[in-house]
Amino acid sequence: MATMSLPKIGRRALWFSPVVMVAAGYLTWLYWLKPRNATLVLVLGAVAAIFVMGYTSLIARRLRQRLDEVQIASHEFANSRGWTWGAMITVVLLMLPPVVDRLVDLANMLATGSRDGSSRVSVQLGLAFGFMLVVLMQGICVCVAGAFWWRRMGDTRERS
Amino acid sequence: MKNHIRVLRAGKDWSQAELADLVRVSRNSINAIENGRFDPSLPLAFRIAAAFGLSVEDVFDKTDV
């Protein structure tokens, strides 16, 4: 396993700090702004989301420039397999009644305060949870596929 | 592709990390190449061979190709 030096961790934390600051700032302002101006909340949400997506892809591009060819091959393997496996696992999960029930209950609880009540907001939340589940499963599967790749590349302990 | 990196490295008394620094890749990448699990690109193969002061044919076994 590769180790990272402290200055390197610090530099990476510094790179990611704008994302955390924007997300934290938006969430903090949300509570104050929501009762006053719903349109502004929507606009700021869109701006924050576009910034986070754009900035993270910029960081990803910069990090990729520093990778060597074996690491790039590992990332390509992990991404291609992870995205497919993640989507497939989500489909399987959404076919399981207990999982669907929990997601519906959660959406209803957050939207109406009751597990049995349903509204337009609960449907929107349900869609958002479905999307989050896909992204989460794909993220987990990318990590698993990456670990699988390095395992296949052989024992990573050094032999002299 | 088979190679003689481990033997050559032992001859020079280099660790995988030292060779990795010389050819500007990660130690895990050297490990994968050394075990024959990953075939390096031509530029990387030349860099590895140059680090040992040898030709590519002396480091990598072409009977496997």
gemmi code that builds the backbone of each chain (N, CA, C; Angstrom):
import gemmi

chains = {
    "A": [
        ("MET", (0.845, -1.202, 0.000), (0.000, 0.000, 0.000), (0.878, 1.250, 0.000)),
        ("ALA", (0.575, 2.180, -0.878), (1.370, 3.391, -0.939), (1.078, 4.290, 0.249)),
        ("THR", (2.124, 4.931, 0.781), (1.903, 5.838, 1.901), (2.049, 7.273, 1.414)),
        ("MET", (1.319, 8.201, 2.065), (1.390, 9.602, 1.679), (2.054, 10.385, 2.789)),
        ("SER", (2.955, 11.292, 2.405), (3.609, 12.103, 3.417), (2.641, 13.184, 3.890)),
        ("LEU", (2.938, 13.749, 5.066), (2.048, 14.764, 5.658), (1.883, 16.003, 4.769)),
        ("PRO", (2.993, 16.560, 4.207), (2.789, 17.718, 3.332), (1.885, 17.404, 2.140)),
        ("LYS", (1.987, 16.156, 1.630), (1.154, 15.753, 0.504), (-0.322, 15.707, 0.914)),
        ("ILE", (-0.582, 15.149, 2.109), (-1.962, 15.089, 2.611), (-2.491, 16.508, 2.794)),
        ("GLY", (-1.625, 17.399, 3.337), (-2.010, 18.792, 3.556), (-2.359, 19.480, 2.247)),
        ("ARG", (-1.534, 19.241, 1.222), (-1.783, 19.855, -0.095), (-3.102, 19.379, -0.670)),
        ("ARG", (-3.362, 18.073, -0.521), (-4.626, 17.526, -1.054), (-5.815, 18.100, -0.294)),
        ("ALA", (-5.652, 18.219, 1.036), (-6.736, 18.793, 1.853), (-7.001, 20.232, 1.418)),
        ("LEU", (-5.929, 20.953, 1.108), (-6.060, 22.343, 0.661), (-6.797, 22.414, -0.681)),
        ("TRP", (-6.493, 21.479, -1.556), (-7.168, 21.436, -2.859), (-8.668, 21.205, -2.693)),
        ("PHE", (-9.005, 20.302, -1.749), (-10.413, 19.949, -1.584), (-11.180, 20.959, -0.736)),
        ("SER", (-10.453, 21.840, -0.035), (-11.135, 22.746, 0.906), (-12.199, 23.635, 0.240)),
        ("PRO", (-12.013, 24.160, -0.999), (-13.095, 24.971, -1.584), (-14.419, 24.206, -1.710)),
        ("VAL", (-14.331, 22.909, -2.029), (-15.549, 22.098, -2.161), (-16.273, 22.034, -0.818)),
        ("VAL", (-15.490, 21.749, 0.246), (-16.079, 21.640, 1.585), (-16.653, 22.991, 2.013)),
        ("MET", (-15.902, 24.075, 1.728), (-16.361, 25.405, 2.151), (-17.659, 25.794, 1.451)),
        ("VAL", (-17.729, 25.535, 0.139), (-18.941, 25.893, -0.617), (-20.132, 25.065, -0.117)),
        ("ALA", (-19.917, 23.745, 0.056), (-21.005, 22.874, 0.512), (-21.464, 23.281, 1.911)),
        ("ALA", (-20.494, 23.512, 2.805), (-20.837, 23.890, 4.188), (-21.509, 25.271, 4.209)),
        ("GLY", (-20.990, 26.205, 3.422), (-21.568, 27.547, 3.354), (-22.998, 27.516, 2.845)),
        ("TYR", (-23.220, 26.692, 1.806), (-24.567, 26.599, 1.235), (-25.539, 26.027, 2.263)),
        ("LEU", (-25.113, 24.939, 2.940), (-26.007, 24.309, 3.927), (-26.299, 25.250, 5.090)),
        ("THR", (-25.288, 26.039, 5.490), (-25.496, 26.988, 6.597), (-26.497, 28.079, 6.190)),
        ("TRP", (-26.296, 28.621, 4.992), (-27.193, 29.682, 4.522), (-28.595, 29.176, 4.230)),
        ("LEU", (-28.684, 27.868, 3.892), (-29.976, 27.277, 3.516), (-31.028, 27.499, 4.596)),
        ("TYR", (-30.654, 27.224, 5.847), (-31.623, 27.344, 6.952), (-32.085, 28.789, 7.127)),
        ("TRP", (-31.157, 29.712, 6.930), (-31.495, 31.118, 7.128), (-32.292, 31.672, 5.954)),
        ("LEU", (-31.948, 31.198, 4.750), (-32.507, 31.768, 3.524), (-33.825, 31.110, 3.106)),
        ("LYS", (-34.007, 29.835, 3.445), (-35.164, 29.088, 2.939), (-36.510, 29.751, 3.263)),
        ("PRO", (-36.738, 30.181, 4.513), (-38.048, 30.806, 4.779), (-38.209, 32.171, 4.101)),
        ("ARG", (-37.110, 32.797, 3.695), (-37.171, 34.170, 3.157), (-37.307, 34.198, 1.633)),
        ("ASN", (-36.475, 33.427, 0.940), (-36.488, 33.508, -0.514), (-36.197, 32.130, -1.141)),
        ("ALA", (-37.269, 31.412, -1.535), (-37.121, 30.054, -2.066), (-36.413, 30.049, -3.426)),
        ("THR", (-36.655, 31.092, -4.237), (-36.026, 31.142, -5.571), (-34.517, 31.264, -5.453)),
        ("LEU", (-34.089, 32.145, -4.522), (-32.652, 32.341, -4.323), (-31.982, 31.049, -3.849)),
        ("VAL", (-32.709, 30.295, -3.001), (-32.188, 29.007, -2.521), (-31.942, 28.065, -3.700)),
        ("LEU", (-32.916, 28.034, -4.640), (-32.783, 27.171, -5.821), (-31.596, 27.594, -6.682)),
        ("VAL", (-31.490, 28.923, -6.903), (-30.401, 29.447, -7.743), (-29.051, 29.151, -7.094)),
        ("LEU", (-28.948, 29.441, -5.790), (-27.675, 29.193, -5.079), (-27.332, 27.706, -5.074)),
        ("GLY", (-28.373, 26.852, -4.931), (-28.160, 25.397, -4.952), (-27.568, 24.967, -6.282)),
        ("ALA", (-28.135, 25.513, -7.376), (-27.640, 25.160, -8.713), (-26.200, 25.645, -8.893)),
        ("VAL", (-25.936, 26.897, -8.446), (-24.575, 27.455, -8.579), (-23.575, 26.604, -7.779)),
        ("ALA", (-23.951, 26.268, -6.538), (-23.059, 25.467, -5.679), (-22.809, 24.099, -6.312)),
        ("ALA", (-23.877, 23.464, -6.852), (-23.726, 22.130, -7.457), (-22.807, 22.198, -8.673)),
        ("ILE", (-22.996, 23.235, -9.514), (-22.147, 23.372, -10.718), (-20.693, 23.605, -10.312)),
        ("PHE", (-20.481, 24.441, -9.270), (-19.115, 24.705, -8.810), (-18.459, 23.416, -8.316)),
        ("VAL", (-19.190, 22.670, -7.467), (-18.616, 21.444, -6.887), (-18.273, 20.447, -7.989)),
        ("MET", (-19.180, 20.291, -8.968), (-18.926, 19.330, -10.060), (-17.728, 19.774, -10.907)),
        ("GLY", (-17.709, 21.060, -11.262), (-16.624, 21.584, -12.094), (-15.288, 21.501, -11.396)),
        ("TYR", (-15.263, 21.910, -10.117), (-14.011, 21.942, -9.371), (-13.473, 20.524, -9.135)),
        ("THR", (-14.388, 19.572, -8.799), (-13.913, 18.197, -8.556), (-13.380, 17.575, -9.853)),
        ("SER", (-14.022, 17.902, -11.010), (-13.457, 17.332, -12.252), (-12.104, 17.959, -12.570)),
        ("LEU", (-11.910, 19.230, -12.204), (-10.608, 19.874, -12.402), (-9.532, 19.197, -11.546)),
        ("ILE", (-9.881, 18.936, -10.279), (-8.934, 18.264, -9.372), (-8.625, 16.859, -9.902)),
        ("ALA", (-9.682, 16.142, -10.335), (-9.492, 14.778, -10.845), (-8.533, 14.799, -12.035)),
        ("ARG", (-8.686, 15.811, -12.899), (-7.819, 15.915, -14.079), (-6.370, 16.177, -13.673)),
        ("ARG", (-6.197, 17.056, -12.683), (-4.831, 17.379, -12.219), (-4.169, 16.166, -11.570)),
        ("LEU", (-4.976, 15.439, -10.758), (-4.424, 14.246, -10.090), (-4.046, 13.190, -11.121)),
        ("ARG", (-4.860, 13.061, -12.158), (-4.611, 12.052, -13.189), (-3.301, 12.325, -13.929)),
        ("GLN", (-2.948, 13.608, -14.071), (-1.704, 13.957, -14.770), (-0.480, 13.428, -14.028)),
        ("ARG", (-0.622, 13.211, -12.716), (0.515, 12.752, -11.912), (0.603, 11.232, -11.830)),
        ("LEU", (-0.373, 10.532, -12.409), (-0.362, 9.073, -12.295), (0.552, 8.459, -13.347)),
        ("ASP", (1.132, 7.305, -13.013), (1.909, 6.603, -14.031), (0.982, 5.645, -14.785)),
        ("GLU", (1.530, 4.946, -15.790), (0.669, 4.179, -16.680), (-0.036, 3.005, -15.995)),
        ("VAL", (0.604, 2.400, -14.980), (-0.045, 1.279, -14.283), (-1.222, 1.809, -13.457)),
        ("GLN", (-1.015, 2.972, -12.815), (-2.096, 3.561, -12.023), (-3.254, 3.998, -12.919)),
        ("ILE", (-2.934, 4.535, -14.098), (-3.997, 4.945, -15.035), (-4.793, 3.712, -15.485)),
        ("ALA", (-4.062, 2.618, -15.778), (-4.743, 1.385, -16.185), (-5.639, 0.886, -15.050)),
        ("SER", (-5.141, 1.022, -13.808), (-5.937, 0.604, -12.648), (-7.223, 1.428, -12.549)),
        ("HIS", (-7.107, 2.751, -12.734), (-8.282, 3.630, -12.654), (-9.277, 3.311, -13.758)),
        ("GLU", (-8.759, 3.048, -14.953), (-9.658, 2.744, -16.073), (-10.400, 1.433, -15.810)),
        ("PHE", (-9.667, 0.453, -15.286), (-10.291, -0.830, -14.957), (-11.369, -0.632, -13.883)),
        ("ALA", (-10.983, 0.095, -12.811), (-11.902, 0.295, -11.685), (-13.145, 1.071, -12.130)),
        ("ASN", (-12.962, 2.114, -12.943), (-14.117, 2.909, -13.372), (-15.049, 2.112, -14.266)),
        ("SER", (-14.458, 1.429, -15.271), (-15.331, 0.722, -16.211), (-16.097, -0.392, -15.502)),
        ("ARG", (-15.411, -1.163, -14.650), (-16.093, -2.261, -13.952), (-17.002, -1.725, -12.854)),
        ("GLY", (-16.488, -0.750, -12.090), (-17.238, -0.236, -10.935), (-18.574, 0.377, -11.324)),
        ("TRP", (-18.596, 1.154, -12.402), (-19.848, 1.801, -12.817), (-20.879, 0.758, -13.232)),
        ("THR", (-20.417, -0.275, -13.936), (-21.357, -1.313, -14.383), (-21.846, -2.131, -13.198)),
        ("TRP", (-20.906, -2.597, -12.367), (-21.297, -3.406, -11.198), (-22.229, -2.603, -10.288)),
        ("GLY", (-21.902, -1.322, -10.068), (-22.716, -0.489, -9.179), (-24.131, -0.353, -9.685)),
        ("ALA", (-24.276, -0.118, -10.999), (-25.623, 0.017, -11.575), (-26.376, -1.305, -11.451)),
        ("MET", (-25.677, -2.420, -11.686), (-26.339, -3.723, -11.604), (-26.774, -4.036, -10.178)),
        ("ILE", (-25.905, -3.718, -9.211), (-26.252, -3.978, -7.798), (-27.458, -3.132, -7.397)),
        ("THR", (-27.523, -1.876, -7.899), (-28.651, -1.015, -7.556), (-29.954, -1.611, -8.090)),
        ("VAL", (-29.906, -2.122, -9.325), (-31.116, -2.727, -9.901), (-31.565, -3.902, -9.022)),
        ("VAL", (-30.587, -4.727, -8.623), (-30.921, -5.884, -7.778), (-31.496, -5.413, -6.438)),
        ("LEU", (-30.839, -4.389, -5.841), (-31.309, -3.871, -4.542), (-32.736, -3.329, -4.643)),
        ("LEU", (-33.017, -2.622, -5.771), (-34.347, -2.024, -5.925), (-35.415, -3.071, -6.262)),
        ("MET", (-34.970, -4.317, -6.486), (-35.954, -5.388, -6.690), (-36.301, -6.069, -5.362)),
        ("LEU", (-35.552, -5.726, -4.318), (-35.798, -6.340, -3.006), (-36.824, -5.491, -2.244)),
        ("PRO", (-37.987, -6.063, -1.926), (-39.030, -5.280, -1.246), (-38.568, -4.561, 0.031)),
        ("PRO", (-37.752, -5.189, 0.919), (-37.356, -4.462, 2.146), (-36.579, -3.167, 1.831)),
        ("VAL", (-35.727, -3.211, 0.805), (-34.934, -2.017, 0.451), (-35.858, -0.919, -0.067)),
        ("VAL", (-36.765, -1.301, -0.971), (-37.706, -0.312, -1.542), (-38.581, 0.261, -0.429)),
        ("ASP", (-39.064, -0.626, 0.470), (-39.913, -0.163, 1.579), (-39.183, 0.873, 2.432)),
        ("ARG", (-37.904, 0.593, 2.760), (-37.138, 1.529, 3.604), (-36.955, 2.873, 2.900)),
        ("LEU", (-36.676, 2.831, 1.589), (-36.472, 4.079, 0.846), (-37.773, 4.887, 0.789)),
        ("VAL", (-38.897, 4.193, 0.546), (-40.198, 4.880, 0.485), (-40.534, 5.462, 1.853)),
        ("ASP", (-40.313, 4.658, 2.917), (-40.579, 5.139, 4.285), (-39.754, 6.385, 4.592)),
        ("LEU", (-38.458, 6.339, 4.205), (-37.566, 7.461, 4.481), (-38.022, 8.716, 3.737)),
        ("ALA", (-38.387, 8.551, 2.456), (-38.857, 9.699, 1.665), (-40.140, 10.269, 2.264)),
        ("ASN", (-41.071, 9.376, 2.655), (-42.337, 9.847, 3.245), (-42.104, 10.544, 4.579)),
        ("MET", (-41.239, 9.960, 5.401), (-40.955, 10.540, 6.727), (-40.383, 11.951, 6.579)),
        ("LEU", (-39.430, 12.096, 5.658), (-38.791, 13.412, 5.486), (-39.741, 14.426, 4.862)),
        ("ALA", (-40.656, 13.949, 3.983), (-41.537, 14.885, 3.282), (-42.762, 15.247, 4.101)),
        ("THR", (-43.370, 14.240, 4.750), (-44.652, 14.510, 5.434), (-44.593, 14.282, 6.945)),
        ("GLY", (-43.529, 13.665, 7.429), (-43.434, 13.379, 8.860), (-44.077, 12.061, 9.240)),
        ("SER", (-44.691, 11.377, 8.252), (-45.325, 10.091, 8.535), (-44.883, 9.071, 7.492)),
        ("ARG", (-44.737, 7.795, 7.923), (-44.260, 6.781, 6.973), (-45.319, 6.459, 5.916)),
        ("ASP", (-46.613, 6.672, 6.282), (-47.691, 6.311, 5.356), (-48.134, 7.469, 4.476)),
        ("GLY", (-47.815, 8.685, 4.895), (-48.226, 9.837, 4.096), (-47.339, 9.992, 2.875)),
        ("SER", (-47.930, 10.480, 1.786), (-47.135, 10.652, 0.574), (-47.499, 11.982, -0.081)),
        ("SER", (-46.526, 12.619, -0.661), (-46.788, 13.893, -1.334), (-45.865, 14.012, -2.536)),
        ("ARG", (-45.993, 15.131, -3.248), (-45.123, 15.373, -4.404), (-43.654, 15.390, -3.968)),
        ("VAL", (-43.416, 15.983, -2.776), (-42.039, 16.069, -2.269), (-41.483, 14.673, -1.990)),
        ("SER", (-42.340, 13.766, -1.483), (-41.817, 12.423, -1.184), (-41.432, 11.695, -2.471)),
        ("VAL", (-42.183, 11.941, -3.553), (-41.820, 11.322, -4.830), (-40.479, 11.885, -5.306)),
        ("GLN", (-40.313, 13.218, -5.182), (-39.037, 13.841, -5.578), (-37.892, 13.285, -4.744)),
        ("LEU", (-38.129, 13.155, -3.432), (-37.095, 12.608, -2.548), (-36.772, 11.166, -2.925)),
        ("GLY", (-37.827, 10.394, -3.261), (-37.628, 9.005, -3.671), (-36.723, 8.917, -4.885)),
        ("LEU", (-36.962, 9.814, -5.870), (-36.115, 9.839, -7.065), (-34.674, 10.190, -6.700)),
        ("ALA", (-34.529, 11.196, -5.812), (-33.187, 11.618, -5.389), (-32.475, 10.478, -4.667)),
        ("PHE", (-33.200, 9.746, -3.801), (-32.586, 8.623, -3.070), (-32.157, 7.528, -4.045)),
        ("GLY", (-32.987, 7.276, -5.057), (-32.639, 6.275, -6.077), (-31.343, 6.651, -6.767)),
        ("PHE", (-31.228, 7.932, -7.139), (-30.019, 8.408, -7.815), (-28.807, 8.297, -6.884)),
        ("MET", (-29.024, 8.699, -5.602), (-27.913, 8.627, -4.629), (-27.457, 7.186, -4.439)),
        ("LEU", (-28.427, 6.254, -4.464), (-28.093, 4.836, -4.294), (-27.217, 4.357, -5.456)),
        ("VAL", (-27.563, 4.789, -6.678), (-26.753, 4.402, -7.849), (-25.327, 4.923, -7.682)),
        ("VAL", (-25.206, 6.226, -7.341), (-23.874, 6.842, -7.206), (-23.078, 6.160, -6.093)),
        ("LEU", (-23.758, 5.900, -4.962), (-23.094, 5.261, -3.816), (-22.589, 3.867, -4.193)),
        ("MET", (-23.457, 3.090, -4.829), (-23.076, 1.728, -5.212), (-21.929, 1.752, -6.223)),
        ("GLN", (-21.985, 2.702, -7.165), (-20.914, 2.801, -8.151), (-19.599, 3.203, -7.480)),
        ("GLY", (-19.669, 4.118, -6.523), (-18.468, 4.531, -5.788), (-17.842, 3.364, -5.051)),
        ("ILE", (-18.696, 2.584, -4.349), (-18.194, 1.425, -3.597), (-17.579, 0.412, -4.563)),
        ("CYS", (-18.282, 0.173, -5.685), (-17.792, -0.827, -6.643), (-16.494, -0.380, -7.320)),
        ("VAL", (-16.312, 0.921, -7.547), (-15.053, 1.418, -8.123), (-13.903, 1.098, -7.156)),
        ("CYS", (-14.130, 1.315, -5.850), (-13.094, 1.009, -4.842), (-12.796, -0.491, -4.831)),
        ("VAL", (-13.860, -1.307, -4.868), (-13.671, -2.766, -4.836), (-12.915, -3.221, -6.087)),
        ("ALA", (-13.307, -2.685, -7.255), (-12.644, -3.069, -8.513), (-11.174, -2.634, -8.500)),
        ("GLY", (-10.885, -1.450, -7.917), (-9.507, -0.972, -7.806), (-8.671, -1.905, -6.945)),
        ("ALA", (-9.258, -2.327, -5.810), (-8.549, -3.254, -4.920), (-8.332, -4.585, -5.626)),
        ("PHE", (-9.340, -5.027, -6.388), (-9.247, -6.287, -7.134), (-8.118, -6.212, -8.162)),
        ("TRP", (-8.007, -5.052, -8.829), (-6.944, -4.854, -9.857), (-5.566, -5.011, -9.225)),
        ("TRP", (-5.331, -4.301, -8.094), (-3.998, -4.344, -7.482), (-3.683, -5.722, -6.920)),
        ("ARG", (-4.732, -6.450, -6.492), (-4.536, -7.816, -6.020), (-4.112, -8.706, -7.188)),
        ("ARG", (-4.744, -8.469, -8.337), (-4.422, -9.244, -9.524), (-3.017, -8.919, -10.040)),
        ("MET", (-2.566, -7.693, -9.761), (-1.228, -7.285, -10.200), (-0.124, -7.968, -9.394)),
        ("GLY", (-0.528, -8.697, -8.363), (0.461, -9.456, -7.601), (0.623, -8.919, -6.199)),
        ("ASP", (1.390, -9.680, -5.443), (1.679, -9.310, -4.054), (2.363, -7.959, -4.038)),
        ("THR", (1.795, -6.980, -3.317), (2.364, -5.635, -3.348), (3.499, -5.456, -2.348)),
        ("ARG", (3.770, -6.525, -1.551), (4.918, -6.407, -0.641), (6.201, -6.556, -1.444)),
        ("GLU", (7.208, -5.868, -1.000), (8.460, -5.875, -1.751), (9.270, -7.144, -1.475)),
        ("ARG", (9.733, -7.756, -2.567), (10.660, -8.881, -2.432), (11.961, -8.471, -3.074)),
        ("SER", (13.067, -8.729, -2.387), (14.344, -8.307, -3.002), (15.099, -9.520, -3.521)),
    ],
    "B": [
        ("MET", (4.713, -10.319, -19.736), (6.046, -10.451, -20.324), (7.068, -10.688, -19.199)),
        ("LYS", (7.865, -11.737, -19.370), (8.876, -12.034, -18.344), (10.010, -10.998, -18.416)),
        ("ASN", (10.662, -10.810, -17.303), (11.768, -9.839, -17.299), (12.769, -10.213, -16.206)),
        ("HIS", (13.876, -9.520, -16.204), (14.939, -9.832, -15.232), (15.106, -8.700, -14.224)),
        ("ILE", (14.057, -7.939, -14.035), (14.185, -6.750, -13.167), (14.610, -7.125, -11.741)),
        ("ARG", (13.990, -8.189, -11.192), (14.308, -8.543, -9.794), (15.801, -8.870, -9.636)),
        ("VAL", (16.318, -9.657, -10.588), (17.735, -10.068, -10.518), (18.649, -8.852, -10.691)),
        ("LEU", (18.306, -8.026, -11.691), (19.137, -6.840, -11.956), (19.105, -5.880, -10.765)),
        ("ARG", (17.915, -5.769, -10.176), (17.754, -4.878, -9.017), (18.588, -5.380, -7.848)),
        ("ALA", (18.547, -6.700, -7.643), (19.330, -7.290, -6.547), (20.823, -7.054, -6.791)),
        ("GLY", (21.216, -7.151, -8.072), (22.626, -6.910, -8.434), (23.068, -5.496, -8.098)),
        ("LYS", (22.176, -4.570, -8.255), (22.500, -3.163, -7.964), (22.219, -2.807, -6.499)),
        ("ASP", (21.584, -3.762, -5.785), (21.184, -3.551, -4.393), (20.178, -2.394, -4.264)),
        ("TRP", (19.249, -2.352, -5.214), (18.211, -1.321, -5.186), (16.912, -1.914, -4.656)),
        ("SER", (16.170, -1.131, -3.938), (14.825, -1.540, -3.543), (13.880, -1.184, -4.683)),
        ("GLN", (12.657, -1.714, -4.629), (11.665, -1.363, -5.658), (11.401, 0.140, -5.644)),
        ("ALA", (11.390, 0.708, -4.451), (11.123, 2.150, -4.324), (12.215, 2.978, -4.991)),
        ("GLU", (13.465, 2.531, -4.835), (14.578, 3.270, -5.449), (14.490, 3.217, -6.979)),
        ("LEU", (14.186, 2.023, -7.503), (14.036, 1.907, -8.952), (12.840, 2.742, -9.425)),
        ("ALA", (11.757, 2.688, -8.644), (10.551, 3.461, -8.993), (10.865, 4.954, -9.086)),
        ("ASP", (11.662, 5.462, -8.139), (12.057, 6.881, -8.168), (12.879, 7.196, -9.416)),
        ("LEU", (13.772, 6.260, -9.755), (14.642, 6.482, -10.915), (13.856, 6.579, -12.226)),
        ("VAL", (12.799, 5.745, -12.336), (12.056, 5.726, -13.609), (10.734, 6.500, -13.506)),
        ("ARG", (10.521, 7.182, -12.384), (9.382, 8.085, -12.162), (8.026, 7.375, -12.260)),
        ("VAL", (7.931, 6.236, -11.540), (6.624, 5.581, -11.380), (6.477, 5.197, -9.908)),
        ("SER", (5.303, 4.639, -9.550), (5.112, 4.248, -8.149), (5.752, 2.890, -7.882)),
        ("ARG", (5.988, 2.594, -6.602), (6.602, 1.306, -6.246), (5.681, 0.148, -6.621)),
        ("ASN", (4.367, 0.357, -6.436), (3.405, -0.689, -6.800), (3.478, -0.997, -8.297)),
        ("SER", (3.743, 0.033, -9.094), (3.828, -0.169, -10.545), (5.056, -1.018, -10.878)),
        ("ILE", (6.191, -0.721, -10.227), (7.405, -1.530, -10.436), (7.134, -2.976, -10.038)),
        ("ASN", (6.418, -3.129, -8.923), (6.086, -4.470, -8.443), (5.257, -5.235, -9.478)),
        ("ALA", (4.251, -4.551, -10.059), (3.385, -5.199, -11.059), (4.175, -5.581, -12.306)),
        ("ILE", (5.092, -4.710, -12.718), (5.906, -4.988, -13.920), (6.886, -6.121, -13.621)),
        ("GLU", (7.514, -6.047, -12.449), (8.512, -7.045, -12.049), (7.904, -8.447, -11.993)),
        ("ASN", (6.637, -8.529, -11.528), (5.966, -9.827, -11.436), (5.423, -10.299, -12.775)),
        ("GLY", (5.600, -9.479, -13.817), (5.109, -9.863, -15.141), (3.606, -9.732, -15.288)),
        ("ARG", (2.972, -9.002, -14.358), (1.510, -8.852, -14.403), (1.092, -7.701, -15.309)),
        ("PHE", (1.987, -6.779, -15.533), (1.666, -5.614, -16.357), (2.811, -5.376, -17.338)),
        ("ASP", (2.462, -5.255, -18.613), (3.488, -4.976, -19.626), (3.662, -3.469, -19.754)),
        ("PRO", (4.873, -2.970, -19.525), (5.067, -1.519, -19.590), (5.020, -1.017, -21.035)),
        ("SER", (4.766, 0.277, -21.172), (4.808, 0.893, -22.500), (6.268, 0.933, -22.947)),
        ("LEU", (6.474, 1.205, -24.220), (7.844, 1.254, -24.747), (8.691, 2.329, -24.039)),
        ("PRO", (8.166, 3.557, -23.863), (8.990, 4.570, -23.162), (9.400, 4.125, -21.760)),
        ("LEU", (8.457, 3.491, -21.025), (8.793, 3.058, -19.660), (9.809, 1.917, -19.694)),
        ("ALA", (9.639, 0.997, -20.649), (10.596, -0.107, -20.788), (12.003, 0.445, -21.059)),
        ("PHE", (12.076, 1.474, -21.902), (13.383, 2.096, -22.203), (13.951, 2.774, -20.952)),
        ("ARG", (13.075, 3.422, -20.177), (13.556, 4.096, -18.948), (14.108, 3.074, -17.958)),
        ("ILE", (13.396, 1.938, -17.833), (13.848, 0.893, -16.898), (15.203, 0.336, -17.363)),
        ("ALA", (15.275, 0.046, -18.653), (16.530, -0.495, -19.191), (17.666, 0.510, -18.997)),
        ("ALA", (17.372, 1.799, -19.250), (18.405, 2.838, -19.103), (18.862, 2.953, -17.655)),
        ("ALA", (17.943, 2.733, -16.724), (18.318, 2.818, -15.301), (19.373, 1.764, -14.958)),
        ("PHE", (19.270, 0.598, -15.611), (20.254, -0.460, -15.365), (21.473, -0.349, -16.298)),
        ("GLY", (21.386, 0.588, -17.249), (22.479, 0.744, -18.208), (22.512, -0.382, -19.219)),
        ("LEU", (21.336, -0.948, -19.495), (21.256, -2.079, -20.431), (20.284, -1.753, -21.559)),
        ("SER", (20.189, -2.663, -22.543), (19.199, -2.466, -23.608), (17.884, -3.127, -23.166)),
        ("VAL", (16.789, -2.780, -23.862), (15.476, -3.324, -23.502), (15.485, -4.856, -23.573)),
        ("GLU", (16.147, -5.383, -24.581), (16.201, -6.854, -24.745), (16.905, -7.542, -23.580)),
        ("ASP", (17.848, -6.837, -22.955), (18.560, -7.436, -21.823), (17.694, -7.472, -20.561)),
        ("VAL", (16.695, -6.612, -20.514), (15.841, -6.541, -19.308), (14.561, -7.350, -19.498)),
        ("PHE", (13.966, -7.256, -20.691), (12.694, -7.942, -20.950), (12.913, -9.122, -21.887)),
        ("ASP", (12.204, -10.211, -21.577), (12.366, -11.445, -22.319), (11.433, -11.450, -23.519)),
        ("LYS", (11.995, -11.407, -24.734), (11.121, -11.310, -25.904), (10.556, -12.663, -26.342)),
        ("THR", (10.968, -13.770, -25.699), (10.413, -15.068, -26.082), (8.928, -15.160, -25.729)),
        ("ASP", (8.497, -14.317, -24.810), (7.100, -14.298, -24.358), (6.190, -13.558, -25.337)),
        ("VAL", (6.763, -12.723, -26.195), (5.966, -11.821, -27.043), (5.385, -12.581, -28.231)),
    ],
}
model = gemmi.Model(1)
for chain_id, residues in chains.items():
    chain = gemmi.Chain(chain_id)
    for i, (resn, *xyz) in enumerate(residues, 1):
        res = gemmi.Residue()
        res.name, res.seqid = resn, gemmi.SeqId(i, " ")
        for name, pos in zip(("N", "CA", "C"), xyz):
            atom = gemmi.Atom()
            atom.name, atom.element = name, gemmi.Element(name[0])
            atom.pos, atom.b_iso = gemmi.Position(*pos), 0.0
            res.add_atom(atom)
        chain.add_residue(res)
    model.add_chain(chain)
structure = gemmi.Structure()
structure.add_model(model)
structure.setup_entities()
